[in-house]
Amino acid sequence: MNSDTDAIIEEIVRALGPNLTPGVVITPETNITRDLGLDSLAVMNFVMVLEDKFDVSIPLDKIAEVETVGDLARTINELRGGN
């Protein structure tokens, strides 16, 4: 991970805050649906929050490829023009 991706992960963790069970630890390897228990509607709402936060639009085909918090951070970084 690079520093941009790490910063994005920090923002993802903040955005997830209201949806998390207390004590849940999020790492780049955390699976968004399995480990966090988010259903498809919650994931879509969460993605919309991140799109607004980072001023990007995540295409549905990209969302389908995202499984972990790290995948999501890398996708957002790429859409923002990062490496």
C-alpha positions as CSV (number, residue, x, y, z in Angstrom):
1,M,0.0,0.0,0.0
2,N,1.1,3.5,-0.6
3,S,0.5,6.6,1.5
4,D,-2.5,7.7,-0.6
5,T,-4.1,4.3,-0.3
6,D,-3.4,4.3,3.5
7,A,-5.1,7.7,3.8
8,I,-8.1,6.4,1.8
9,I,-8.3,3.4,4.1
10,E,-8.5,5.7,7.1
11,E,-11.4,7.6,5.5
12,I,-13.1,4.3,4.7
13,V,-12.8,3.3,8.4
14,R,-14.3,6.7,9.4
15,A,-17.2,6.3,6.9
16,L,-17.9,2.8,8.2
17,G,-18.0,3.9,11.8
18,P,-21.8,4.2,12.2
19,N,-22.3,0.7,10.6
20,L,-19.7,-1.1,12.7
21,T,-20.2,-3.4,15.7
22,P,-18.1,-2.0,18.6
23,G,-14.8,-3.8,18.7
24,V,-14.5,-4.6,15.0
25,V,-11.0,-4.0,13.7
26,I,-10.7,-3.1,10.1
27,T,-7.6,-3.9,8.1
28,P,-6.9,-3.7,4.3
29,E,-7.8,-7.5,4.2
30,T,-11.2,-7.0,5.9
31,N,-13.9,-8.4,3.6
32,I,-16.6,-5.8,3.3
33,T,-19.6,-8.1,3.1
34,R,-18.5,-11.1,5.0
35,D,-16.5,-9.5,7.9
36,L,-18.5,-6.4,8.3
37,G,-21.9,-7.9,7.6
38,L,-23.0,-5.2,5.2
39,D,-25.9,-6.2,2.9
40,S,-26.0,-5.0,-0.7
41,L,-28.1,-1.9,0.2
42,A,-25.7,-0.9,3.0
43,V,-22.8,-1.4,0.6
44,M,-24.4,0.8,-2.0
45,N,-25.1,3.5,0.5
46,F,-21.6,3.3,1.8
47,V,-20.2,3.5,-1.7
48,M,-22.3,6.6,-2.4
49,V,-20.8,8.3,0.8
50,L,-17.3,7.5,-0.4
51,E,-18.0,8.7,-3.9
52,D,-19.1,12.1,-2.4
53,K,-16.2,12.1,-0.1
54,F,-13.6,11.5,-2.7
55,D,-15.4,13.1,-5.7
56,V,-15.3,10.0,-7.8
57,S,-17.8,7.8,-9.5
58,I,-17.2,4.1,-9.0
59,P,-18.6,2.1,-11.9
60,L,-20.7,-0.9,-11.1
61,D,-18.3,-3.3,-12.8
62,K,-15.6,-2.0,-10.5
63,I,-17.8,-2.4,-7.4
64,A,-18.3,-6.0,-8.4
65,E,-14.6,-6.5,-8.3
66,V,-14.2,-5.1,-4.8
67,E,-14.1,-7.5,-1.9
68,T,-11.9,-6.0,0.7
69,V,-11.3,-2.6,2.2
70,G,-7.9,-2.6,0.5
71,D,-9.5,-3.4,-2.9
72,L,-11.9,-0.4,-2.3
73,A,-9.1,1.9,-1.3
74,R,-7.0,0.9,-4.4
75,T,-10.0,1.4,-6.7
76,I,-10.7,4.9,-5.3
77,N,-7.0,5.8,-5.6
78,E,-7.0,4.7,-9.2
79,L,-10.1,6.7,-10.0
80,R,-8.5,9.7,-8.4
81,G,-5.5,9.3,-10.8
82,G,-3.2,7.6,-8.3
83,N,-1.0,4.6,-8.9
